[in-house]
């Protein structure tokens, strides 16, 4: 299970630490935050104790109105469960009592520095946690963004994946990762492709060596991440293995339970593989819009047959 520390979260969002400075190495493993409400009035049946707890103006105003003894009970009931941390988005004024209880229980208490609504902060924090705590795996291949479509290029070592990627970059498309592609599962239908930091912006070409595509071709040649929409397997040319069917049956590659549309492209000297990949990206996009060239072609054939039958 992936995790991040409270300190990493504080640094990312420039959060001020009010309590628990010595507990910032506590880990966060849940990708969604929680805004306690019912818990303040004693309902803990579904209290997600492992989530970051967000206290906005609504919660803080409620606590301010309580008597000292009642406040002690309400807050005590929550800190007893030791969540990873509390983040207050309503400013730090009047939080002496909350600072006291968090210090006693060793729970980091953080406050936002920027002026923003609680809902806006929760959206940003959820997005950050989702991406950084998502299940991930690494595969050997190349990841590119072609016409806005995230593509994985796979194939055995030395088949020419990086060389094809270089040709696509020269045509204005973007490199995401070469050699090691990190895949993150953001949802049951979404796989994000990115690099492993060490290989960021680098493309390895046999006989040439490492290239920094940003320094050679500018910022437009690189993209930090992309949603994977198409998986392309590059294979050696096999005589008589291809047929002339109008459209192959749909194939998919499974990555952590997410099925990604997959095609195979066989390599042969003289084939414009980069052009084929561009065509595959455009064809995928048209299919998402509900258009199929093969279906249109067959409808024309059927129309002609029907016309001939009437004559």
Backbone as a ProteinNet text record, in pm:
[ID]
protein_1_A
[PRIMARY]
XXXXXXXXXXXXXXXXXXXXXXXXXXXXXXXXXXXXXXXXXXXXXXXXXXXXXXXXXXXXXXXXXXXXXXXXXXXXXXXXXXXXXXXXXXXXXXXXXXXXXXXXXXXXXXXXXXXXXXXXXXXXXXXXXXXXXXXXXXXXXXXXXXXXXXXXXXXXXXXXXXXXXXXXXXXXXXXXXXXXXXXXXXXXXXXXXXXXXXXXXXXXXXXXXXXXXXXXXXXXXXXXXXXXXXXXXXXXXXXXXXXXXXXXXXXXXXXXXXXXXXXXXXXXXXXXXXXXXXXXXXXXXXXXXXXXXXXXXXXXXXXXXXXXXXX
[TERTIARY]
84.5	0	87.8	58.5	135.9	93.9	184.6	154.8	237.5	192	269.2	266.8	360.6	365.4	289.3	251.7	185	277.5	408	503.9	503.5	496.1	489.2	364	254.4	129	140.6	201	217.9	305.2	410.9	500.1	431.9	354.4	287.4	189.4	112.2	7	42.4	170.8	218.9	133.2	112.9	29.5	112.8	54.9	120.8	92.8	195.9	181.5	154.4	39.2	3.6	31.1	30.8	55.1	106.4	174.1	222.6	342	430.1	548.5	634.3	633.5	715.7	644.3	523.3	446.6	421.9	501.7	477.7	515.6	579.9	612.8	501.1	389.3	273	233.6	187.5	156.8	7.9	-20.1	-156.4	-169.4	-271	-287.9	-420.7	-512	-644.2	-649.5	-708.5	-705.4	-820.6	-902.6	-1009.9	-1005	-1045.7	-1047.3	-1186.2	-1198.8	-1327.6	-1350.9	-1474.6	-1513.8	-1609.4	-1562	-1646.8	-1765.9	-1880	-2002.1	-2079.8	-2130.5	-2204.8	-2117.2	-1987.3	-1897.7	-1895.7	-1914.5	-1915	-2036.1	-2139.9	-2258.4	-2270.5	-2160.7	-2154.4	-2183.4	-2197.9	-2224.2	-2094.3	-2044.7	-1915.6	-1925.3	-2048.5	-2065.4	-1985.9	-1972.4	-1903.7	-1791.3	-1722.8	-1616.6	-1490	-1446.4	-1324.6	-1199.7	-1153.4	-1046	-911	-891.2	-761	-750.1	-855.3	-853.3	-809.7	-758	-728.2	-860.9	-866.2	-988.2	-982.6	-1083.2	-1088.5	-1190.5	-1148.4	-1237.4	-1250.3	-1369.9	-1396.1	-1461.9	-1508.3	-1569.2	-1692.9	-1769.4	-1889.8	-1856.4	-1754.9	-1718	-1654.6	-1568.7	-1501.3	-1601.1	-1695	-1796.6	-1880.1	-1910.7	-1984.9	-1906.3	-1777.7	-1695	-1680.4	-1669.2	-1655	-1776	-1892.4	-2015.9	-2038.5	-1961.7	-1979.9	-1916.2	-1967.7	-1905.5	-1773.6	-1691.4	-1560.8	-1573.4	-1665	-1680	-1735.8	-1835.5	-1894.7	-1794.5	-1715.4	-1613.4	-1509.5	-1475	-1377.2	-1427	-1557	-1615	-1618.7	-1667.3	-1683	-1549.1	-1449.6	-1318.6	-1248.9	-1263.9	-1200.2	-1246.5	-1375	-1428.8	-1362.8	-1325.1	-1264.6	-1114.5	-1041.5	-896	-862	-955.9	-935.9	-906	-956.5	-937.7	-805.8	-732.3	-601.1	-597.8	-672	-660.2	-520.8	-480.1	-344.3	-316.7	-415.9	-398.1	-530.6	-535.3	-646.9	-595.4	-676.7	-644.4	-759.8	-729.2	-830	-820.2	-933.6	-935.6	-1000.5	-1032.3	-1103.7	-1013.3	-882	-790.1	-754.1	-652.1	-602.2	-653.1	-737.6	-785.7	-874.6	-846.8	-929.2	-913.2	-801.2	-782.8	-696.6	-684.2	-600.2	-643.8	-774.1	-825.8	-797.5	-813.3	-788.2	-640	-555.6	-411.3	-373.9	-438.9	-411.5	-442.6	-561.7	-601.5	-515.5	-479.6	-395.8	-254.5	-203.7	-71.5	-72.1	-177.8	-189.4	-191.4	-262.1	-278	-172.3	-84.8	19.5	-33.8	-130.3	-190.4	-153.3	-95.3	-61.6	-186.3	-178.8	-285	-228.3	-287.2	-237.5	-344.3	-301.1	-394.9	-348.9	-445.9	-412.8	-371.4	-277.4	-231.7	-303.4	-347.4	-411.8	-560.3	-614.9	-757.4	-833.7	-908.5	-987	-1098.8	-1203.9	-1313.8	-1274.7	-1345.3	-1316.8	-1338.8	-1445.9	-1474.9	-1365.3	-1311.9	-1203.9	-1079.3	-1048.2	-929.7	-946.6	-1066.3	-1091.6	-1075.6	-1122.5	-1108.8	-961	-880.5	-737.5	-667.6	-702.4	-638	-676.8	-803.9	-848.3	-776.1	-762.8	-695.2	-549.7	-484	-343	-329.1	-414.6	-406.8	-440.1	-540.6	-579.6	-463.6	-394.2	-284	-163.9	-133.6	-12.5	-30.5	-154.6	-178.9	-238.6	-253.1	-312.5	-223.3	-283.3	-202.8	-122.2	0.3	83.2	165.6	209.8	298.6	387.9	500.1	593	603.9	608.7	625.4	738	792.9	894.9	825.3	854.2	791.7	814.5	734.1	739.3	597.6	584.3	453.8	459	357.3	351.3	210.2	201.8	72.7	69	-19.9	-29.8	-168.2	-171.9	-299.4	-390.4	-330.1	-410.3	-451.5	-406.3	-440.3	-318.5	-334.3	-225	-202.8	-78.5	-46.9	71.1	56.9	167	223.3	354.5	421.9	496.1	460.6	528.9	593.5	680	749.8	881.1	938	1061.4	1175.4	1275.1	1388.2	1457.9	1486.4	1556.9	1468.3	1337.2	1248.5	1230.9	1264.4	1258.8	1157.2	1115.9	1014	1062.3	1185.2	1237.1	1260	1304.8	1326.3	1194.1	1089.3	956.9	907.6	934.1	895.4	966	1093.6	1169.4	1108.4	1064.3	999.9	870	793.2	667.5	692.3	796.8	831.7	866.1	938	971.6	849.1	739.4	615.1	526.3	578.9	505.1	432	451.1	385.1	475.9	425.5	495.1	536.8	659.1	707.9	660.8	620.3	586.7	691.6	725.8	825.9	888.3	1016.1	1087.6	1152.2	1148.5	1208.1	1123.1	1109.4	1026.8	903.7	787.4	661.3	589.6	556.8	483.2	334.6	256	111.3	42.9	-51.2	-126.1	-274.9	-340.4	-483.7	-559.7	-620.6	-693.4	-838.8	-893.9	-1032.6	-1048.5	-1163.9	-1183.8	-1175.4	-1175.2	-1169.7	-1053.8	-969.1	-865.7	-726.9	-636.1	-495.2	-415.3	-331.5	-246.3	-105	-43.9	94	186.6	300	397.8	536.9	636.3	775.9	814.3	936.6	982.9	1078.4	1068.9	1152.7	1296.1	1360	1498.8	1509.9	1412.4	1418.4	1339	1291	1209.8	1281.2	1211.7	1257.6	1363.5	1408.7	1514.3	1457.1	1521.2	1489.3	1620.1	1622.7	1745.1	1737.9	1832.9	1837.9	1964.7	1947.2	2063.2	2154.5	2284.2	2390.2	2405.5	2307.7	2315.2	2337.2	2261.6	2271.2	2149.4	2166	2055.3	2033.6	1906.7	1868.7	1776.7	1795.9	1700.4	1608.6	1485.4	1397	1355.8	1351.6	1313.5	1422.5	1547.9	1659.2	1677.6	1644.1	1664.6	1547.3	1424.4	1306.7	1210.6	1243.8	1158.7	1056.8	988.6	893.4	780.4	742.1	629.1	656.8	784.3	819.2	796.3	761	747.5	618.7	557.8	437.8	457.6	424.5	455.3	374.4	251.2	165.2	54.3	-10.4	-122.2	-212.2	-339.5	-432.5	-410.9	-392.3	-365.6	-496.2	-502.5	-623	-601.9	-477	-449.8	-317.6	-319.6	-200.8	-160	-37.9	9.1	128.6	116.4	223.5	296.1	424.7	506	570.9	549.4	603.8	676.8	756.9	827.5	729.4	761	676.1	670.7	549.4	530.2	456.6	521.4	463.6	332.4	232.9	101.4	20.9	69.6	-5.7	-115.7	-101.7	-202.2	-311.1	-429.9	-539.2	-598.7	-693.3	-751.5	-891.5	-919	-1048.3	-1064.8	-1189.1	-1214.8	-1183.4	-1211.9	-1186.2	-1169.2	-1062.7	-1036.9	-1128.7	-1149.8	-1225.9	-1152	-1228	-1168.1	-1083	-963.4	-873.2	-836.4	-805.5	-773.9	-654.9	-582.8	-476.9	-520.5	-506.3	-550.8	-435.3	-455.1	-358.3	-428.3	-396.5	-453.4	-606.1	-664.3	-809.4	-874.7	-796.7	-850.8	-817.6	-919.9	-899.9	-873.4	-757.3	-717.2	-722.4	-790.6	-794	-652.9	-635.7	-502	-501.8	-394.3	-374.8	-230.9	-207.6	-71.7	-29.6	92.4	149.6	276.7	279.2	398.1	494.3	621.1	723.9	790.3	815.6	884.8	956.4	1078.3	1149	1061	1055.4	977.2	839.5	789.8	657.2	665.3	570.3	563.8	490.1	562.9	500.3	450.1	527.4	481.9	349.4	336.9	212.1	97.8	127.3	24.7	-22.8	71.2	34.4	-52.7	-20.8	-105.3	-245.9	-251.7	-381.3	-459.7	-388.9	-454.6	-510.9	-436	-482.7	-607.5	-604.5	-720.2	-840.9	-815.4	-924.7	-987.9	-903	-956.4	-1047.1	-1001.5	-1080.5	-1215.8	-1216.6	-1342.2	-1436	-1380.1	-1462.7	-1527.9	-1456.3	-1515	-1631.5	-1628.9	-1738.4	-1853.3	-1836.7	-1942.9	-1932.8	-1818	-1803.1	-1711.9	-1752.7	-1671	-1667.2	-1546.9	-1532	-1579.7	-1551.4	-1591.9	-1744.2	-1811.7	-1957.1	-2016.8	-1957.2	-2006.9	-1986.9	-1869.7	-1841.3	-1942.3	-1970.3	-2063.7	-2204.7	-2240.3	-2374.1	-2386.4	-2277.8	-2280.4	-2296.6	-2224.1	-2234.5	-2376.9	-2434.1	-2570.1	-2669.7	-2645.9	-2734.4	-2729.3	-2606	-2590.4	-2657.8	-2641.7	-2703.5	-2854.8	-2903.7	-3048	-3101.5	-3025.5	-3064.4	-3066.4	-2962.2	-2954.1	-3069.8	-3107.7	-3217.1	-3349.7	-3369	-3494	-3498.9	-3380.7	-3376.8	-3397.2
-119.7	0	124.5	216.5	339.3	434.7	523.8	619.2	746	854.4	977.3	1022.9	1107	1155.2	1286.4	1316.6	1443.8	1559.6	1541.1	1645.4	1674.3	1569	1588.2	1666.1	1635.3	1705.8	1852.7	1878	2015.5	2096.1	2035	2105	2132.5	2035.3	2048.9	2165.6	2179.3	2281.1	2399.8	2410	2522.4	2539.4	2431.6	2433.8	2471.7	2551.2	2590.9	2487.5	2448.4	2346.9	2416.1	2385.4	2444	2348.8	2219.9	2120.2	1992.1	1910.3	1781.5	1790.5	1889.6	1903.7	1778.5	1704.1	1583.2	1459.2	1477.6	1364.8	1376.3	1459.7	1484.6	1367	1265.5	1147	1044	1079.2	990.7	972.3	852.5	822.8	835.7	873.2	883	778.8	693.8	585.2	592.3	678.4	687.5	804.6	781.7	882.2	981.8	976.6	1074.7	1130.8	1256.3	1320.2	1310.1	1348.5	1342.8	1473.5	1519.5	1641	1601.3	1591	1541.8	1633.3	1571.5	1645.9	1570.3	1453.7	1370.1	1325.2	1313.8	1268.3	1367.6	1494.9	1594.2	1580.8	1513	1493.6	1349	1273.1	1140.6	1021.6	1041.2	928.2	885.3	766.1	719.1	585.7	547.5	416.9	404.7	514.3	509.1	611.7	632	730.8	676.2	733.7	685.8	739.6	669.6	718.7	732.2	662.6	667	781.5	861.1	971.4	1102.5	1192	1327.4	1394.7	1462	1527.2	1676.7	1727.3	1867.6	1941.9	2052.1	2136	2271.7	2298.8	2425.9	2524.5	2634.6	2738.7	2686.9	2600.7	2546.4	2468.6	2380.4	2299.3	2385.2	2480.1	2563.4	2655.3	2712.4	2797.3	2717.5	2592.9	2507	2484	2453.5	2428.4	2554.3	2669.9	2794.9	2821.7	2777.4	2806.8	2713.8	2607	2510.8	2560.8	2511.9	2541.7	2466.8	2505.1	2442.1	2291.6	2249.1	2107.2	2030.3	2090.5	2022.7	2012.1	2116.2	2114.8	2006.6	1992	1891.4	1751.5	1727.6	1597.3	1574.5	1676.2	1661.7	1638.2	1717.9	1702.6	1577.1	1551.1	1433.1	1304.7	1298.5	1178.3	1151.2	1258.5	1242.8	1215.8	1294.3	1275.7	1140.1	1081.3	948.2	843.8	867.1	771.6	793.1	897.1	926.9	923.6	1013.1	1024.3	1076.1	1064.7	1108.4	1254	1341.2	1483	1556.4	1677	1768.3	1885.8	1929.6	2049.7	2147.8	2267.7	2371.8	2470.2	2498.1	2589.9	2723.4	2743.7	2864.5	2962.7	2949.5	3038	2980.6	3038.1	2983.6	3057.7	3156.6	3235.6	3151.7	3157.4	3089.8	2940	2884.7	2739.9	2688.9	2768	2728.2	2594.2	2577.4	2453.8	2333.7	2350.5	2240.3	2206.7	2310.2	2289	2208.4	2239.4	2170.5	2021.2	1987.4	1847	1769.4	1831.1	1763	1740.3	1835.9	1820.8	1705.3	1697.5	1590.1	1451.9	1440.4	1310.7	1283.5	1380.6	1361.3	1354.9	1443	1447.5	1579.8	1578.6	1703.9	1787.9	1915.4	2010.6	2113.6	2121.9	2209.2	2310.2	2423.3	2525.6	2579.3	2604.8	2656.1	2802.2	2839.9	2978.6	3058.7	2991	3059.8	3080.4	3187.4	3215.9	3136.9	3036.3	2955	2888.2	2851	2786	2643.2	2588.9	2452.1	2354	2372.4	2280.6	2285.5	2403.9	2415.5	2342.6	2359.3	2292.5	2141.3	2093.1	1949	1890.8	1962	1914.5	1900.5	2001.7	1997.4	1886.5	1872.8	1771.9	1631	1608.9	1477	1438.1	1534.5	1506.3	1467.9	1539.8	1511	1372.7	1342.2	1213.1	1098.9	1119.5	1014.6	977.2	1078.1	1052.4	988.8	1036.6	991.4	864.3	824	700.9	591.4	618.6	521.1	397.9	278.7	158.3	180	130.8	152.5	30	26.7	-78.7	-17.3	-82.1	-34.6	-139.1	-91.5	-182.4	-130.7	-220.3	-181.4	-136.5	-15.6	35	183.5	245	388.7	443	559.3	623.6	758	782.6	905.4	962.7	1091.2	1152.7	1193	1128.1	1149.1	1205.7	1328.7	1395.9	1400.6	1410.6	1414.8	1279.2	1172.7	1035.8	971.1	922.4	856.3	716.6	688.1	561.1	493.5	362.1	277.9	202.2	207.3	126.2	14.9	-108	-222.1	-306.1	-396.2	-484	-527.5	-634.3	-686.4	-585.8	-598	-506.4	-505.7	-385.5	-371.5	-368.7	-375.4	-379.9	-243.4	-135	-2.5	92.6	66.2	150.8	295.7	312.5	448	522.1	450	513.5	563.9	483.5	524.4	644.6	641.5	754.4	881.5	869	984.8	1043.1	956.2	1002.8	1077.4	1024.4	1088.4	1224.1	1233	1361.8	1463.4	1417.5	1505	1553.5	1480.2	1519.3	1605.3	1640.9	1731	1666.3	1535.5	1467	1469.1	1418.6	1438.2	1307.2	1306.4	1194.3	1207.8	1097.1	1093.8	1012.8	895.6	811.7	715.6	689.1	592.4	487.6	364.4	249.3	202.6	286.4	250.4	340.9	279.5	354	316.9	417.1	395.9	414.1	311.6	316.1	328.2	421.5	440.5	425	347.7	323.8	429.5	524.8	632.3	596.6	507.1	464	330.8	263.7	136.3	146.6	269.8	285.3	374	417.2	514.5	469.7	462.4	435.1	557.5	606.2	720.9	671.9	719.4	684.2	799.8	770.5	874.5	810.8	889.4	843.1	810.6	765.9	731.6	836.8	960.4	1073.9	1061.8	945.8	931.1	946.2	895.5	898.5	1015.5	1104.8	1217.7	1295.6	1313.8	1390.9	1319.5	1200.7	1130.2	1027.5	1017	916.3	847.7	714.4	639.3	579.8	619.2	568.7	486	367.8	283.3	351.2	341.9	400.7	550.5	615	758.8	788	719.9	741.5	814.9	876.8	946.9	1084	1116.4	1249.4	1313	1440.8	1515.7	1586.1	1536	1584.9	1730.3	1774.8	1913.2	2008.8	1974.3	2059.9	2059.1	1946.1	1936.4	1993.6	1969	2003.8	2100.7	2142.2	2237.7	2171.5	2254.9	2203.4	2124.7	2159.9	2093.6	1945.3	1903.6	1764.9	1670.9	1726.4	1642	1672.6	1568.7	1580.5	1494.7	1548.3	1480.4	1351.8	1351.5	1234.5	1237.7	1123.2	1116.8	1000.1	1014.8	902.6	802.6	676	573.3	531.5	552.9	518.9	403.1	378.2	276.9	206.8	75.3	-7	-68	-38.4	-87	-179.2	-300.6	-399	-409.3	-375.2	-382.4	-520	-587.8	-722.5	-731.9	-836.7	-859	-904.4	-869.9	-906.7	-1058.2	-1109.4	-1252.3	-1271.9	-1333.8	-1352.6	-1429.6	-1381.3	-1445.6	-1443.4	-1368.6	-1366.8	-1261.5	-1159.9	-1054.3	-1091	-1042.2	-1065.4	-931.3	-936.4	-813.1	-786.5	-831.7	-802.8	-651.8	-608.4	-464.7	-412.6	-492.7	-448.6	-570.3	-573.5	-687.2	-681.3	-797.7	-800.8	-719.3	-653.6	-568.9	-652.7	-603.5	-670.2	-571.3	-624.2	-538.9	-595.8	-506	-544.8	-501.3	-591.4	-563.3	-508.3	-389.2	-330	-300.9	-381.5	-365.9	-364.2	-446.1	-455.9	-358.8	-271	-176.4	-228.6	-244.9	-297.1	-181	-184.1	-80.4	-137.8	-71.5	-119.4	-144	-256.2	-296.4	-335.9	-298.9	-343.3	-389.1	-464.6	-510.7	-450.1	-399.2	-348.4	-426.7	-493.9	-570.5	-480	-494	-407.6	-473.5	-389.2	-434.5	-314.1	-332.3	-219	-147.8	-17.3	61.6	99.5	32.3	67	197.5	285.6	410.8	383.3	327.4	286.8	408	516.4	637.7	685.6	678.3	717.6	625.4	495.6	400.5	429.4	468.2	500.6	626.5	724.6	844.6	806.4	717.6	672.1	598.2	515.9	442.3	537.5	644.3	742.2	814	856.4	924.8	831.9	706.6	610.2	582.5	573.4	554.1	671	792	910.8	908.2	871.3	865	759.1	649.1	544	594.8	679	736.4	828.7	885.8	972.8	893	760.4	675.4	644.4	679.5	655.3	536.5	452.4	339.3	338.5	350.7	348.8	216	105.5	-25.8	-36.8	15.5	9.7	93.8	211.6	294.9	226.5	162.4	92.4	-20.2	-97.8	-209.2	-159.6	-46.6	7.7	49.7	98.8	134.3	8.4	-97.8	-223.9	-277.3	-274.8	-324.7	-240.7	-110.7	-22.5	-55.2	-81.8	-116.2	-249.8	-349.4	-480.1	-468.2	-384.8	-364.6	-298.7	-203.8	-133.3	-227.9	-315	-410.4	-510.6	-548.2	-642.8	-587.1	-459.4	-397.2	-385.5	-372.6	-359.7	-496.7
0	0	0	-92	-99.1	11.5	47.8	153.5	134	195.1	202.9	347.8	386.1	523.3	536.7	659.8	687.7	650.4	670.7	636.7	487.3	404.5	259.8	221.4	288.2	261.7	301.2	417.3	465.5	369.7	319.6	226.7	93.3	44.6	-84.7	-83.4	24.3	28.9	119.2	156.8	238.7	364.1	437	557.4	679.8	765.2	889.2	997	1071.4	1176.3	1309.5	1369.4	1500.1	1615.3	1585.2	1690.2	1625	1705.7	1656.9	1564.9	1588.7	1503.1	1501.5	1610.5	1619.9	1565.4	1508.4	1455.9	1305.6	1239	1097.2	1007.1	1063.3	984.3	984.1	1045	1038.1	892.3	859	719.1	689.4	565.4	513.3	403.7	413.2	315.6	241.8	285.6	223.3	125.7	8.6	-97.6	-93.7	10.1	25.7	167.3	180.5	312	371.9	498.3	567.6	641.1	635.6	705.9	817.4	942.8	1051.6	1079.1	1095.8	1128.1	1232.8	1191.2	1285.3	1401.6	1377.1	1484.7	1601.5	1572.9	1680.3	1772.2	1723.8	1809.7	1854.8	1838.9	1899.8	1811.6	1680.3	1590	1522.6	1560.4	1510.1	1435.5	1395	1330.5	1201.2	1127.9	998	992	1103	1109.3	1044	929.5	861.3	930.5	1028.5	1115.8	1046.3	932.6	865.9	765	753.3	657.2	723.7	640.7	686.2	721.7	837.2	883.8	854.3	782.5	743.4	830.1	889	969.2	900.6	848.1	782.7	877.1	822.2	904.9	977.6	912.1	974.3	1100.4	1092	1208.9	1318.6	1279.7	1379.1	1450.3	1377.3	1441	1540.3	1505.4	1597.9	1726.3	1712.6	1830.7	1915.8	1852.7	1927	2016	1973.5	2048.1	2166.6	2173.5	2282.8	2412.1	2521.8	2651.1	2660.8	2757.2	2773.6	2794.5	2880.3	2910.5	2791.6	2723.5	2608.3	2494.5	2474.7	2370.5	2399.4	2523.7	2563.5	2527.6	2548.8	2517.5	2366.6	2293.1	2148.1	2078.9	2112.5	2048.9	2098.9	2227.3	2285.4	2220.2	2185.2	2121.2	1986.2	1916	1783.5	1791.7	1872.3	1879.7	1939	2011.2	2069.4	1961.6	1839.1	1729.7	1655.6	1687.2	1630.7	1477.9	1412	1266.3	1230	1104.8	1066.4	1099.9	1076.1	1104.9	1091	1145	1123.4	1040.5	945.4	868.1	881.8	929.7	948	832	768.2	653.7	688.9	818.7	860.7	934.9	916.2	987.7	1124	1187	1313.8	1436.6	1417.6	1530.6	1621.7	1750.9	1850.8	1856.1	1806.9	1804.2	1919.1	2024.3	2137.6	2195.2	2212.9	2271.7	2181.6	2048.8	1956.3	1952.9	1960.4	1964.7	2089.6	2200.1	2327	2316.4	2264.2	2256.7	2156.5	2046.4	1947.1	2000.1	2077.5	2138.3	2237.5	2317.7	2417.1	2351.7	2237.7	2172.3	2064.8	2039.5	1938.9	1797.2	1766.7	1633	1566.9	1448.1	1379.7	1351.5	1383.5	1354.3	1257.5	1139.5	1034.5	996.6	943.2	899.2	763.6	675.4	543	550.8	465.5	460.4	353.7	248.2	137.4	166.6	109.3	124	17.6	61.1	-30.1	48.1	-18.9	50.4	86.6	184.9	227.9	113.6	37.1	-73.5	-179.6	-209.5	-306.7	-258.3	-130	-75.5	-77.3	-44.1	-42.4	-182.8	-285.5	-423.1	-459.9	-426.1	-457.3	-379.7	-251.5	-167.6	-210.8	-241.5	-288.8	-417.8	-509.5	-636.9	-613.5	-522.9	-492	-428.8	-332.3	-264	-359.4	-444.6	-538.8	-629.9	-680.7	-772.5	-701.7	-582	-513.7	-431.2	-408.4	-333.5	-421.7	-550.4	-641.9	-655.6	-671.4	-698.3	-826.3	-828.6	-945.7	-980.8	-1104.2	-1152.1	-1258.4	-1285.7	-1388.1	-1498.4	-1622.9	-1735.5	-1824.7	-1905.1	-2001.5	-2129.1	-2173	-2293.8	-2309.8	-2393.1	-2416.3	-2405.2	-2344.8	-2331.8	-2404.2	-2486.3	-2565.6	-2562.7	-2597.1	-2620.2	-2766.9	-2842	-2986.7	-3018.5	-3068	-3096.6	-2974.1	-2855	-2732.8	-2680.4	-2742.7	-2702.7	-2637	-2514.4	-2444.1	-2498.5	-2538.4	-2603.4	-2534.6	-2514.2	-2467.7	-2586.4	-2604.5	-2705.3	-2633.7	-2665.8	-2605.4	-2714.4	-2673.8	-2767.9	-2707.7	-2762.6	-2705.7	-2720.1	-2634.7	-2634.5	-2770.2	-2821.1	-2947.4	-3070	-3051.6	-3168.2	-3232.5	-3157.7	-3218.2	-3157.1	-3036	-2971.1	-2956.8	-2907.6	-2885.4	-3016.2	-3120.2	-3249.7	-3308.7	-3292.9	-3341.4	-3260.3	-3129.5	-3044.5	-3090.2	-3127.1	-3174.1	-3301.5	-3390.4	-3513.7	-3482	-3387.5	-3348.6	-3282.5	-3201.3	-3139.9	-3248.2	-3351.7	-3462.4	-3538.3	-3526.5	-3593.2	-3503	-3384.8	-3297.4	-3182.2	-3162.8	-3051.7	-2928	-2817.3	-2690	-2623.4	-2573.9	-2494.8	-2350.4	-2290.6	-2148.4	-2071.8	-2122.8	-2055.8	-2155.4	-2134.6	-2217.3	-2128.4	-2172.5	-2104.5	-1986.7	-1882.7	-1767.6	-1765.1	-1781.5	-1776.1	-1646.6	-1567.6	-1442.7	-1470.3	-1437.2	-1456.3	-1320.9	-1311	-1186	-1213.1	-1129.8	-1144	-1064.7	-1135.2	-1068.5	-1042	-1122.1	-1104.7	-1176.1	-1162.2	-1232	-1383.6	-1438	-1582.8	-1629.4	-1537.3	-1573.7	-1530.2	-1627.2	-1601.6	-1645.2	-1556.3	-1586.7	-1612.2	-1719.7	-1751	-1720.1	-1657.1	-1626.2	-1621.6	-1581.9	-1576.8	-1432.7	-1411.8	-1277.4	-1221.5	-1271.1	-1230.1	-1281.5	-1264.7	-1309.3	-1460.3	-1534	-1680.1	-1739	-1655.5	-1701.8	-1812.3	-1924.3	-2039.7	-2123.2	-2080.9	-2153.4	-2250.5	-2365.5	-2465.5	-2503.6	-2493.7	-2522.5	-2662.5	-2748.6	-2885.3	-2905.6	-2957.7	-2985.7	-3087.8	-3065.3	-3149	-3128.4	-3064.3	-3039.8	-2892.4	-2806.7	-2662.8	-2609.8	-2492.2	-2429.1	-2491.6	-2514.1	-2559.6	-2456.4	-2429.8	-2349.4	-2448.5	-2461.8	-2567.9	-2545.5	-2420.8	-2393	-2438.8	-2409.8	-2451.3	-2603.4	-2666.1	-2810.9	-2890.6	-2840.8	-2919.8	-2851.1	-2728	-2657.4	-2566.6	-2486.7	-2388.1	-2451.5	-2573	-2637.1	-2665	-2654.4	-2684.6	-2566.7	-2451.6	-2332.1	-2258.7	-2202.5	-2119.4	-1995.9	-1879.6	-1754	-1734.1	-1780	-1761.6	-1865.5	-1885.9	-1979.2	-1942.2	-1969.8	-1950.1	-2063.4	-2028.7	-2129.2	-2196.3	-2326.8	-2402.5	-2498.6	-2537.8	-2639.7	-2610.4	-2618.4	-2595.9	-2730.4	-2775.5	-2906.1	-2885.7	-2934	-2921.9	-3056	-3055.7	-3176.5	-3185.7	-3298.8	-3316.2	-3450.2	-3463.8	-3589.5	-3697.2	-3819.4	-3932.9	-3948.9	-3963.1	-3983.9	-4116.5	-4209.2	-4342.6	-4335.1	-4406.2	-4417.7	-4287.8	-4188.8	-4062.7	-4062.8	-4148.6	-4153.7	-4252.9	-4227.2	-4321.4	-4361	-4446.8	-4498.6	-4443.7	-4323.1	-4262.9	-4248.5	-4263.4	-4252.8	-4114.1	-4014.6	-3877.3	-3788.2	-3711.5	-3623.6	-3502	-3442.3	-3318.2	-3212.2	-3127.1	-3023.8	-2928.8	-2900.4	-2806.5	-2697	-2579.1	-2465.4	-2387.9	-2322	-2229.9	-2090.8	-1995.6	-1859	-1776	-1721.6	-1630	-1497.3	-1396.8	-1263	-1265	-1352.5	-1359.3	-1454.8	-1517	-1615.6	-1755.3	-1838.1	-1973.4	-2069.3	-2133.2	-2228.2	-2368.9	-2464.2	-2602.7	-2656.5	-2725.4	-2768.4	-2915.7	-2985	-3123.1	-3140.2	-3246.9	-3278.7	-3411.6	-3416.6	-3541.1	-3569.2	-3684.7	-3722.4	-3799.2	-3768	-3825.4	-3945.3	-4045.4	-4165.4	-4224.5	-4277.4	-4338.6	-4441.1	-4430.8	-4525.4	-4475.8	-4370.1	-4317.1	-4239	-4260.3	-4185	-4053.8	-3957.7	-3831.8	-3753.8	-3757.4	-3688.8	-3747.4	-3879.5	-3943.7	-3905.7	-3890.7	-3849.5	-3706.9	-3620.5	-3482.5	-3479.3	-3561.7	-3572.1	-3620.2	-3718.6	-3769.1	-3661.2	-3582.7	-3475.1	-3369.7	-3337.8	-3239.4	-3290.6	-3417.3	-3474.8	-3484.7	-3520.5	-3532.4	-3396.8	-3292.4	-3155.8	-3118.6	-3150.6	-3116	-3187.6	-3315.1	-3389.5	-3331.2	-3286.7	-3225.5	-3097.7	-3023.9	-2901.9	-2936	-3056.4	-3100.7	-3162.1	-3165.1	-3217.4	-3366.3	-3428.1	-3572.4	-3598	-3692.1	-3735.6	-3887.8	-3944	-4089.7	-4147.3	-4076.7	-4125.9	-4130	-4027.5	-4025.9	-4138.9	-4163.8	-4272.2	-4406.9	-4423.7	-4548.9	-4571.6	-4465.6	-4479.3	-4507.7	-4449.8	-4476.4	-4622.2	-4681.2	-4823.4	-4909.6	-4872.7	-4946.9	-4939.1	-4819.8	-4801.8	-4880.9	-4884.2	-4959.9	-5108.9	-5160.3	-5300.7	-5331.8	-5244.5	-5264.8	-5264.8	-5173.1	-5165.8	-5291.5	-5343.2	-5464.4	-5584.4	-5592.5	-5702.7	-5696.2	-5571.5	-5555.1	-5605.3	-5588.6	-5633.9	-5785.2	-5845.3	-5989.6	-6056.1
[MASK]
+++++++++++++++++++++++++++++++++++++++++++++++++++++++++++++++++++++++++++++++++++++++++++++++++++++++++++++++++++++++++++++++++++++++++++++++++++++++++++++++++++++++++++++++++++++++++++++++++++++++++++++++++++++++++++++++++++++++++++++++++++++++++++++++++++++++++++++++++++++++++++++++++++++++++++++++++++++++

